[in-house]
Amino acid sequence: MNPKAFLQTMIALASASLGLVAALAWNEAIKATLVRLGLGDSLSGLYTYAIIATVIAVVVLFWLGRLASRVGGEAAFQREAEG
């Protein structure tokens, strides 16, 4: 197993999944803000969740990026030139 390819795959999966979690958290917070005009409930909790999800995503991706730089600076996968 190629450790660079494995790490690149983990970064891609973590980026996608943590980005989705953060996006969904902000989506819920924004929806609750709009509902807040009438019956909004636990708005601060949704914003807190959105901020926490975003911070966790940034920290994990930063950590994976540092780990990738220790393994090797080159990307394990390279895109073919578009022509």
N, CA and C of each residue as an Amber inpcrd file, in Angstrom:
protein
   249
   0.8470000  -1.1780000   0.0000000   0.0000000   0.0000000   0.0000000
   0.8890000   1.2360000   0.0000000   0.5550000   2.2010000  -0.8280000
   1.2880000   3.4500000  -0.9460000   0.8120000   4.4230000   0.1430000
   1.6870000   4.8020000   1.0930000   1.2410000   5.6880000   2.1730000
   0.8290000   7.0700000   1.6810000   1.4430000   7.5640000   0.6150000
   1.0560000   8.8680000   0.0770000  -0.3510000   8.8150000  -0.5110000
  -0.6390000   7.7570000  -1.2430000  -1.9730000   7.6030000  -1.8340000
  -3.0220000   7.4540000  -0.7400000  -2.6860000   6.6970000   0.2950000
  -3.6110000   6.5220000   1.4140000  -3.8930000   7.8580000   2.0880000
  -2.8600000   8.6330000   2.3440000  -3.0240000   9.9220000   3.0060000
  -3.8100000  10.8970000   2.1390000  -3.5410000  10.9080000   0.8380000
  -4.2990000  11.7740000  -0.0660000  -5.7800000  11.3910000  -0.0610000
  -6.0600000  10.1160000  -0.0320000  -7.4430000   9.6550000   0.0200000
  -8.1030000  10.0730000   1.3210000  -7.3900000   9.9380000   2.4290000
  -7.9400000  10.3460000   3.7310000  -8.2130000  11.8450000   3.7690000
  -7.3210000  12.6460000   3.1890000  -7.5330000  14.0870000   3.1500000
  -8.7700000  14.4190000   2.3160000  -8.9040000  13.7660000   1.1900000
 -10.0650000  14.0210000   0.3350000 -11.3620000  13.6310000   1.0360000
 -11.3670000  12.4760000   1.6780000 -12.5690000  12.0390000   2.3860000
 -12.8810000  12.9310000   3.5730000 -11.8600000  13.3120000   4.3400000
 -12.0710000  14.1810000   5.4930000 -12.5540000  15.5550000   5.0520000
 -11.9860000  16.0730000   3.9800000 -12.4070000  17.3750000   3.4700000
 -13.8780000  17.3500000   3.0770000 -14.2490000  16.3250000   2.3640000
 -15.6310000  16.2270000   1.9080000 -16.5990000  16.0440000   3.0740000
 -16.2860000  15.1300000   3.9630000 -17.2200000  14.8440000   5.0540000
 -17.2930000  15.9860000   6.0640000 -16.1560000  16.5510000   6.4420000
 -16.1820000  17.6500000   7.3980000 -16.7500000  18.9220000   6.7800000
 -16.5050000  19.1110000   5.5050000 -17.1180000  20.2460000   4.8170000
 -18.6290000  20.1150000   4.7740000 -19.1070000  18.9060000   4.5660000
 -20.5450000  18.6680000   4.5640000 -21.1460000  18.9240000   5.9420000
 -20.4850000  18.4650000   6.9900000 -20.9770000  18.6910000   8.3510000
 -21.0590000  20.1860000   8.6550000 -20.0110000  20.9220000   8.3110000
 -20.0100000  22.3650000   8.5560000 -21.1030000  23.0550000   7.7370000
 -21.2520000  22.6550000   6.4850000 -22.2760000  23.2580000   5.6360000
 -23.6750000  22.9800000   6.1690000 -23.9160000  21.7620000   6.5950000
 -25.2280000  21.4270000   7.1500000 -25.4990000  22.1790000   8.4500000
 -24.4650000  22.3580000   9.2630000 -24.6250000  23.0960000  10.5160000
 -24.9950000  24.5530000  10.2380000 -24.2870000  25.1650000   9.3000000
 -24.6120000  26.5550000   8.9500000 -25.9800000  26.6450000   8.2950000
 -26.3440000  25.6480000   7.5170000 -27.6610000  25.6260000   6.8980000
 -28.7500000  25.6430000   7.9660000 -28.6010000  24.7990000   8.9620000
 -29.5860000  24.7470000  10.0440000 -29.6310000  26.0570000  10.8250000
 -28.4550000  26.6390000  11.0690000 -28.4090000  27.9030000  11.8090000
 -29.1020000  29.0180000  11.0260000 -28.8770000  29.0640000   9.7520000
 -29.5050000  30.1000000   8.9300000 -31.0150000  29.8800000   8.8390000
 -31.4200000  28.6120000   8.6770000 -32.8520000  28.3210000   8.6380000
 -33.5190000  28.7210000   9.9450000 -32.8550000  28.4650000  11.0520000
 -33.4190000  28.8280000  12.3470000 -33.5060000  30.3440000  12.5130000
 -32.5470000  31.0560000  11.9410000 -32.5900000  32.5170000  11.9930000
 -33.8230000  33.0280000  11.2740000 -34.1130000  32.4410000  10.1450000
 -35.2950000  32.8580000   9.4070000 -36.5710000  32.5050000  10.1680000
 -36.5920000  31.3550000  10.7930000 -37.7460000  30.9430000  11.5880000
 -37.8730000  31.8400000  12.8220000 -36.7480000  32.3450000  13.2760000
 -36.7000000  33.1850000  14.4730000 -37.6090000  34.4170000  14.3550000
 -37.8620000  34.8070000  13.1740000 -38.7600000  35.9420000  12.9810000
 -40.1160000  35.6930000  13.6270000 -40.4420000  34.4140000  13.8070000
 -41.7190000  34.0880000  14.4420000 -41.5570000  33.1890000  15.6540000
 -41.0830000  31.9720000  15.4470000 -41.0790000  30.9550000  16.5000000
 -39.7160000  30.3280000  16.7550000 -38.6430000  30.9720000  16.3830000
 -37.3040000  30.3760000  16.4900000 -37.0150000  29.7690000  17.8500000
 -36.3910000  28.6060000  17.8540000 -36.1160000  27.8750000  19.0930000
 -34.6510000  27.4450000  19.1330000 -33.9740000  27.6850000  20.2290000
 -32.5730000  27.3240000  20.4700000 -31.6310000  27.7750000  19.3420000
 -31.7660000  29.0140000  18.9600000 -30.9430000  29.5860000  17.8990000
 -29.4720000  29.6170000  18.2870000 -29.1740000  29.9770000  19.5180000
 -27.7700000  30.0340000  19.9430000 -27.1280000  28.6490000  19.9160000
 -27.8990000  27.6160000  20.2000000 -27.3780000  26.2620000  20.1340000
 -26.9970000  25.8640000  18.7150000 -27.7980000  26.2590000  17.7500000
 -27.4810000  25.9330000  16.3530000 -26.2420000  26.6710000  15.8770000
 -26.1090000  27.9430000  16.2520000 -24.9050000  28.6810000  15.8700000
 -23.6680000  28.1180000  16.5660000 -23.8290000  27.7500000  17.8140000
 -22.7110000  27.1370000  18.5320000 -22.2860000  25.8470000  17.8430000
 -23.2480000  25.0350000  17.4440000 -22.9460000  23.7920000  16.7400000
 -22.2350000  24.0800000  15.4180000 -22.7220000  25.0800000  14.6810000
 -22.1060000  25.4200000  13.3960000 -20.6590000  25.8720000  13.5850000
 -20.4070000  26.6790000  14.5950000 -19.0430000  27.1590000  14.8530000
 -18.1440000  25.9990000  15.2680000 -18.6290000  25.1500000  16.1520000
 -17.8370000  24.0020000  16.6030000 -17.5190000  23.0700000  15.4360000
 -18.5120000  22.7880000  14.5930000 -18.2840000  21.9110000  13.4380000
 -17.2470000  22.5140000  12.4930000 -17.3010000  23.8240000  12.3040000
 -16.3390000  24.4870000  11.4220000 -14.9350000  24.4350000  12.0080000
 -14.8130000  24.7040000  13.3030000 -13.4950000  24.6840000  13.9510000
 -12.8990000  23.2810000  13.9000000 -13.7080000  22.2780000  14.1710000
 -13.2180000  20.8960000  14.1120000 -12.7480000  20.5600000  12.7030000
 -13.5110000  20.9580000  11.6980000 -13.1260000  20.6890000  10.3120000
 -11.7930000  21.3440000   9.9800000 -11.6190000  22.6000000  10.3860000
 -10.3770000  23.3210000  10.0940000  -9.1990000  22.6680000  10.8060000
  -9.3720000  22.2960000  12.0640000  -8.2810000  21.6920000  12.8390000
  -7.8800000  20.3500000  12.2390000  -8.8520000  19.5160000  11.9090000
  -8.5410000  18.2000000  11.3440000  -7.8460000  18.3440000   9.9960000
  -8.3390000  19.2380000   9.1470000  -7.7240000  19.4110000   7.8360000
  -6.3320000  20.0150000   7.9490000  -6.1310000  20.9220000   8.8950000
  -4.8040000  21.4780000   9.1280000  -3.8470000  20.3720000   9.5730000
  -4.3010000  19.5200000  10.4970000  -3.4790000  18.4150000  10.9940000
  -3.1420000  17.4390000   9.8720000  -4.1340000  17.1130000   9.0310000
  -3.8720000  16.2090000   7.9120000  -2.9170000  16.8390000   6.9070000
  -3.0200000  18.1370000   6.6950000  -2.0990000  18.8180000   5.7890000
  -0.6710000  18.7860000   6.2910000  -0.4890000  18.9920000   7.6020000
   0.8600000  18.9090000   8.1800000   1.3980000  17.4920000   8.0730000
   0.5460000  16.5270000   8.3010000   0.9590000  15.1340000   8.1810000
   1.3540000  14.8200000   6.7430000   0.6010000  15.3370000   5.7880000
   0.9220000  15.1140000   4.3760000   2.2650000  15.7350000   4.0130000
   2.5660000  16.9100000   4.5720000   3.8500000  17.5450000   4.2520000
   5.0180000  16.7680000   4.8460000   4.7890000  16.0710000   5.9370000
   5.8550000  15.2440000   6.5250000   6.1120000  13.9930000   5.6980000
   5.0500000  13.4510000   5.1160000   5.1850000  12.2370000   4.3220000
   5.8900000  12.5450000   3.0070000   5.5590000  13.6770000   2.4310000
   6.1710000  14.0650000   1.1620000   5.4250000  15.2220000   0.5430000
   6.1490000  16.1370000  -0.0500000   5.5470000  17.3400000  -0.5780000
   4.7480000  17.1520000  -1.8470000   5.0400000  16.1300000  -2.6230000
   4.3290000  15.9260000  -3.8780000   3.0020000  15.2320000  -3.6540000
   2.0370000  15.5870000  -4.4740000   0.7470000  14.9310000  -4.4100000
   0.8820000  13.4960000  -4.9140000   0.1510000  12.5980000  -4.2750000
   0.2050000  11.2060000  -4.6960000  -0.5410000  11.0110000  -6.0140000
  -1.5560000  11.8340000  -6.2620000  -2.3180000  11.7600000  -7.4830000
  -2.1250000  13.0510000  -8.2520000  -1.8790000  12.9320000  -9.5240000
  -1.7070000  14.1130000 -10.3560000  -2.7130000  14.0750000 -11.4900000
  -3.3060000  15.2530000 -11.7700000  -4.2660000  15.3390000 -12.8510000
  -3.5470000  15.3400000 -14.1800000  -4.1750000  14.6940000 -15.1570000
  -3.6050000  14.7100000 -16.5030000  -3.8470000  16.0840000 -17.1050000
  -2.9240000  16.5250000 -17.9310000  -3.0820000  17.8250000 -18.5900000
  -4.2890000  17.7970000 -19.4920000  -5.0970000  18.8400000 -19.3800000
  -6.2630000  18.9340000 -20.2410000  -5.8320000  19.5160000 -21.5750000
  -6.2180000  18.8820000 -22.6290000  -5.7380000  19.3590000 -23.9110000
  -6.6860000  19.2400000 -25.0230000
